[in-house]
């Protein structure tokens, strides 16, 4: 059970990091920083 919870948390954290990176890239492109 503990391992399963850890796997789900890791999955959620990975998706969250990807989402944040995507937002940063889009924001940088819109404002001309990137």
PQR file with spaces between the fields and no chain letter, atoms N, CA, C, O and H, PARSE charges and radii, in Angstrom:
ATOM       1  N    UNK     1       0.838   -1.203    0.000 -0.4000 1.5000
ATOM       2  CA   UNK     1       0.000    0.000    0.000 -0.0000 2.0000
ATOM       3  C    UNK     1       0.875    1.254    0.000  0.5500 1.7000
ATOM       4  O    UNK     1       0.588    2.222   -0.705 -0.5500 1.4000
ATOM       5  N    UNK     2       1.931    1.226    0.789 -0.4000 1.5000
ATOM       6  CA   UNK     2       2.828    2.375    0.864 -0.0000 2.0000
ATOM       7  C    UNK     2       3.519    2.613   -0.473  0.5500 1.7000
ATOM       8  O    UNK     2       3.662    3.752   -0.919 -0.5500 1.4000
ATOM       9  H    UNK     2       2.164    0.440    1.361  0.4000 1.0000
ATOM      10  N    UNK     3       3.949    1.513   -1.110 -0.4000 1.5000
ATOM      11  CA   UNK     3       4.609    1.642   -2.411 -0.0000 2.0000
ATOM      12  C    UNK     3       3.655    2.177   -3.456  0.5500 1.7000
ATOM      13  O    UNK     3       4.044    2.967   -4.316 -0.5500 1.4000
ATOM      14  H    UNK     3       3.833    0.588   -0.748  0.4000 1.0000
ATOM      15  N    UNK     4       2.386    1.741   -3.383 -0.4000 1.5000
ATOM      16  CA   UNK     4       1.400    2.203   -4.359 -0.0000 2.0000
ATOM      17  C    UNK     4       1.166    3.705   -4.213  0.5500 1.7000
ATOM      18  O    UNK     4       1.102    4.436   -5.201 -0.5500 1.4000
ATOM      19  H    UNK     4       2.070    1.099   -2.684  0.4000 1.0000
ATOM      20  N    UNK     5       1.039    4.147   -2.973 -0.4000 1.5000
ATOM      21  CA   UNK     5       0.832    5.577   -2.717 -0.0000 2.0000
ATOM      22  C    UNK     5       2.027    6.379   -3.223  0.5500 1.7000
ATOM      23  O    UNK     5       1.860    7.448   -3.810 -0.5500 1.4000
ATOM      24  H    UNK     5       1.091    3.554   -2.170  0.4000 1.0000
ATOM      25  N    UNK     6       3.234    5.860   -2.995 -0.4000 1.5000
ATOM      26  CA   UNK     6       4.442    6.542   -3.451 -0.0000 2.0000
ATOM      27  C    UNK     6       4.468    6.661   -4.962  0.5500 1.7000
ATOM      28  O    UNK     6       4.886    7.685   -5.503 -0.5500 1.4000
ATOM      29  H    UNK     6       3.370    4.991   -2.518  0.4000 1.0000
ATOM      30  N    UNK     7       4.015    5.599   -5.654 -0.4000 1.5000
ATOM      31  CA   UNK     7       3.993    5.626   -7.117 -0.0000 2.0000
ATOM      32  C    UNK     7       3.008    6.655   -7.636  0.5500 1.7000
ATOM      33  O    UNK     7       3.297    7.376   -8.591 -0.5500 1.4000
ATOM      34  H    UNK     7       3.675    4.767   -5.214  0.4000 1.0000
ATOM      35  N    UNK     8       1.841    6.722   -7.005 -0.4000 1.5000
ATOM      36  CA   UNK     8       0.824    7.696   -7.428 -0.0000 2.0000
ATOM      37  C    UNK     8       1.337    9.115   -7.202  0.5500 1.7000
ATOM      38  O    UNK     8       1.158    9.991   -8.048 -0.5500 1.4000
ATOM      39  H    UNK     8       1.606    6.136   -6.230  0.4000 1.0000
ATOM      40  N    UNK     9       1.977    9.333   -6.056 -0.4000 1.5000
ATOM      41  CA   UNK     9       2.509   10.662   -5.743 -0.0000 2.0000
ATOM      42  C    UNK     9       3.572   11.057   -6.754  0.5500 1.7000
ATOM      43  O    UNK     9       3.634   12.207   -7.189 -0.5500 1.4000
ATOM      44  H    UNK     9       2.123    8.621   -5.368  0.4000 1.0000
ATOM      45  N    UNK    10       4.417   10.084   -7.128 -0.4000 1.5000
ATOM      46  CA   UNK    10       5.482   10.365   -8.089 -0.0000 2.0000
ATOM      47  C    UNK    10       4.874   10.706   -9.449  0.5500 1.7000
ATOM      48  O    UNK    10       5.357   11.605  -10.138 -0.5500 1.4000
ATOM      49  H    UNK    10       4.366    9.149   -6.775  0.4000 1.0000
ATOM      50  N    UNK    11       3.821    9.994   -9.833 -0.4000 1.5000
ATOM      51  CA   UNK    11       3.144   10.261  -11.103 -0.0000 2.0000
ATOM      52  C    UNK    11       2.566   11.668  -11.102  0.5500 1.7000
ATOM      53  O    UNK    11       2.740   12.419  -12.062 -0.5500 1.4000
ATOM      54  H    UNK    11       3.429    9.264   -9.273  0.4000 1.0000
ATOM      55  N    UNK    12       1.873   12.027  -10.012 -0.4000 1.5000
ATOM      56  CA   UNK    12       1.255   13.348   -9.908 -0.0000 2.0000
ATOM      57  C    UNK    12       2.312   14.448   -9.940  0.5500 1.7000
ATOM      58  O    UNK    12       2.140   15.463  -10.615 -0.5500 1.4000
ATOM      59  H    UNK    12       1.732   11.418   -9.232  0.4000 1.0000
ATOM      60  N    UNK    13       3.399   14.243   -9.212 -0.4000 1.5000
ATOM      61  CA   UNK    13       4.472   15.234   -9.168 -0.0000 2.0000
ATOM      62  C    UNK    13       5.097   15.407  -10.550  0.5500 1.7000
ATOM      63  O    UNK    13       5.423   16.524  -10.950 -0.5500 1.4000
ATOM      64  H    UNK    13       3.539   13.418   -8.663  0.4000 1.0000
ATOM      65  N    UNK    14       5.266   14.294  -11.284 -0.4000 1.5000
ATOM      66  CA   UNK    14       5.863   14.346  -12.620 -0.0000 2.0000
ATOM      67  C    UNK    14       4.977   15.141  -13.569  0.5500 1.7000
ATOM      68  O    UNK    14       5.467   15.974  -14.332 -0.5500 1.4000
ATOM      69  H    UNK    14       5.001   13.387  -10.959  0.4000 1.0000
ATOM      70  N    UNK    15       3.656   14.882  -13.522 -0.4000 1.5000
ATOM      71  CA   UNK    15       2.717   15.605  -14.384 -0.0000 2.0000
ATOM      72  C    UNK    15       2.703   17.086  -14.005  0.5500 1.7000
ATOM      73  O    UNK    15       2.629   17.955  -14.873 -0.5500 1.4000
ATOM      74  H    UNK    15       3.258   14.205  -12.903  0.4000 1.0000
ATOM      75  N    UNK    16       2.774   17.363  -12.708 -0.4000 1.5000
ATOM      76  CA   UNK    16       2.751   18.747  -12.231 -0.0000 2.0000
ATOM      77  C    UNK    16       3.974   19.509  -12.733  0.5500 1.7000
ATOM      78  O    UNK    16       3.861   20.657  -13.163 -0.5500 1.4000
ATOM      79  H    UNK    16       2.834   16.657  -12.003  0.4000 1.0000
ATOM      80  N    UNK    17       5.145   18.868  -12.678 -0.4000 1.5000
ATOM      81  CA   UNK    17       6.379   19.504  -13.159 -0.0000 2.0000
ATOM      82  C    UNK    17       6.290   19.774  -14.655  0.5500 1.7000
ATOM      83  O    UNK    17       6.680   20.847  -15.115 -0.5500 1.4000
ATOM      84  H    UNK    17       5.237   17.936  -12.329  0.4000 1.0000
ATOM      85  N    UNK    18       5.778   18.807  -15.420 -0.4000 1.5000
ATOM      86  CA   UNK    18       5.632   18.994  -16.868 -0.0000 2.0000
ATOM      87  C    UNK    18       4.699   20.157  -17.156  0.5500 1.7000
ATOM      88  O    UNK    18       4.966   20.965  -18.045 -0.5500 1.4000
ATOM      89  H    UNK    18       5.461   17.935  -15.046  0.4000 1.0000
ATOM      90  N    UNK    19       3.600   20.245  -16.405 -0.4000 1.5000
ATOM      91  CA   UNK    19       2.620   21.314  -16.598 -0.0000 2.0000
ATOM      92  C    UNK    19       3.239   22.675  -16.305  0.5500 1.7000
ATOM      93  O    UNK    19       3.032   23.629  -17.054 -0.5500 1.4000
ATOM      94  H    UNK    19       3.383   19.588  -15.682  0.4000 1.0000
ATOM      95  N    UNK    20       3.998   22.764  -15.216 -0.4000 1.5000
ATOM      96  CA   UNK    20       4.642   24.030  -14.851 -0.0000 2.0000
ATOM      97  C    UNK    20       5.652   24.445  -15.914  0.5500 1.7000
ATOM      98  O    UNK    20       5.726   25.619  -16.277 -0.5500 1.4000
ATOM      99  H    UNK    20       4.167   21.988  -14.607  0.4000 1.0000
ATOM     100  N    UNK    21       6.429   23.489  -16.413 -0.4000 1.5000
ATOM     101  CA   UNK    21       7.408   23.793  -17.463 -0.0000 2.0000
ATOM     102  C    UNK    21       6.701   24.296  -18.712  0.5500 1.7000
ATOM     103  O    UNK    21       7.161   25.244  -19.349 -0.5500 1.4000
ATOM     104  H    UNK    21       6.369   22.536  -16.119  0.4000 1.0000
ATOM     105  N    UNK    22       5.586   23.666  -19.063 -0.4000 1.5000
ATOM     106  CA   UNK    22       4.824   24.070  -20.242 -0.0000 2.0000
ATOM     107  C    UNK    22       4.315   25.496  -20.079  0.5500 1.7000
ATOM     108  O    UNK    22       4.398   26.297  -21.009 -0.5500 1.4000
ATOM     109  H    UNK    22       5.212   22.897  -18.546  0.4000 1.0000
ATOM     110  N    UNK    23       3.789   25.813  -18.902 -0.4000 1.5000
ATOM     111  CA   UNK    23       3.279   27.162  -18.630 -0.0000 2.0000
ATOM     112  C    UNK    23       4.405   28.188  -18.724  0.5500 1.7000
ATOM     113  O    UNK    23       4.220   29.267  -19.288 -0.5500 1.4000
ATOM     114  H    UNK    23       3.721   25.162  -18.146  0.4000 1.0000
ATOM     115  N    UNK    24       5.575   27.853  -18.172 -0.4000 1.5000
ATOM     116  CA   UNK    24       6.717   28.774  -18.209 -0.0000 2.0000
ATOM     117  C    UNK    24       7.150   29.023  -19.651  0.5500 1.7000
ATOM     118  O    UNK    24       7.431   30.161  -20.029 -0.5500 1.4000
ATOM     119  H    UNK    24       5.725   26.977  -17.714  0.4000 1.0000
ATOM     120  N    UNK    25       7.204   27.962  -20.457 -0.4000 1.5000
ATOM     121  CA   UNK    25       7.608   28.106  -21.862 -0.0000 2.0000
ATOM     122  C    UNK    25       6.600   28.962  -22.620  0.5500 1.7000
ATOM     123  O    UNK    25       6.985   29.835  -23.397 -0.5500 1.4000
ATOM     124  H    UNK    25       6.976   27.038  -20.150  0.4000 1.0000
ATOM     125  N    UNK    26       5.315   28.716  -22.397 -0.4000 1.5000
ATOM     126  CA   UNK    26       4.275   29.492  -23.084 -0.0000 2.0000
ATOM     127  C    UNK    26       4.331   30.953  -22.652  0.5500 1.7000
ATOM     128  O    UNK    26       4.229   31.851  -23.488 -0.5500 1.4000
ATOM     129  H    UNK    26       5.002   28.007  -21.766  0.4000 1.0000
ATOM     130  N    UNK    27       4.492   31.195  -21.355 -0.4000 1.5000
ATOM     131  CA   UNK    27       4.555   32.564  -20.848 -0.0000 2.0000
ATOM     132  C    UNK    27       5.775   33.284  -21.402  0.5500 1.7000
ATOM     133  O    UNK    27       5.691   34.451  -21.784 -0.5500 1.4000
ATOM     134  H    UNK    27       4.574   30.465  -20.677  0.4000 1.0000
ATOM     135  N    UNK    28       6.914   32.588  -21.448 -0.4000 1.5000
ATOM     136  CA   UNK    28       8.135   33.192  -21.972 -0.0000 2.0000
ATOM     137  C    UNK    28       7.961   33.545  -23.447  0.5500 1.7000
ATOM     138  O    UNK    28       8.401   34.610  -23.881 -0.5500 1.4000
ATOM     139  H    UNK    28       6.982   31.640  -21.139  0.4000 1.0000
ATOM     140  N    UNK    29       7.327   32.667  -24.218 -0.4000 1.5000
ATOM     141  CA   UNK    29       7.103   32.931  -25.637 -0.0000 2.0000
ATOM     142  C    UNK    29       6.166   34.105  -25.840  0.5500 1.7000
ATOM     143  O    UNK    29       6.372   34.917  -26.742 -0.5500 1.4000
ATOM     144  H    UNK    29       6.969   31.803  -23.865  0.4000 1.0000
ATOM     145  N    UNK    30       5.129   34.202  -25.002 -0.4000 1.5000
ATOM     146  CA   UNK    30       4.151   35.287  -25.153 -0.0000 2.0000
ATOM     147  C    UNK    30       4.785   36.637  -24.831  0.5500 1.7000
ATOM     148  O    UNK    30       4.517   37.629  -25.508 -0.5500 1.4000
ATOM     149  H    UNK    30       4.962   33.543  -24.269  0.4000 1.0000
ATOM     150  N    UNK    31       5.627   36.676  -23.796 -0.4000 1.5000
ATOM     151  CA   UNK    31       6.204   37.946  -23.373 -0.0000 2.0000
ATOM     152  C    UNK    31       7.532   38.244  -24.051  0.5500 1.7000
ATOM     153  O    UNK    31       8.133   39.292  -23.815 -0.5500 1.4000
ATOM     154  H    UNK    31       5.845   35.870  -23.245  0.4000 1.0000
ATOM     155  N    UNK    32       7.993   37.318  -24.899 -0.4000 1.5000
ATOM     156  CA   UNK    32       9.220   37.559  -25.647 -0.0000 2.0000
ATOM     157  C    UNK    32      10.479   37.410  -24.818  0.5500 1.7000
ATOM     158  O    UNK    32      11.545   37.872  -25.227 -0.5500 1.4000
ATOM     159  H    UNK    32       7.505   36.467  -25.090  0.4000 1.0000
ATOM     160  N    UNK    33      10.377   36.769  -23.650 -0.4000 1.5000
ATOM     161  CA   UNK    33      11.566   36.566  -22.823 -0.0000 2.0000
ATOM     162  C    UNK    33      12.386   35.422  -23.395  0.5500 1.7000
ATOM     163  O    UNK    33      13.616   35.470  -23.420 -0.5500 1.4000
ATOM     164  H    UNK    33       9.511   36.394  -23.318  0.4000 1.0000
ATOM     165  N    UNK    34      11.674   34.375  -23.861 -0.4000 1.5000
ATOM     166  CA   UNK    34      12.321   33.186  -24.401 -0.0000 2.0000
ATOM     167  C    UNK    34      12.715   33.435  -25.824  0.5500 1.7000
ATOM     168  O    UNK    34      13.280   32.554  -26.472 -0.5500 1.4000
ATOM     169  H    UNK    34      10.675   34.335  -23.840  0.4000 1.0000
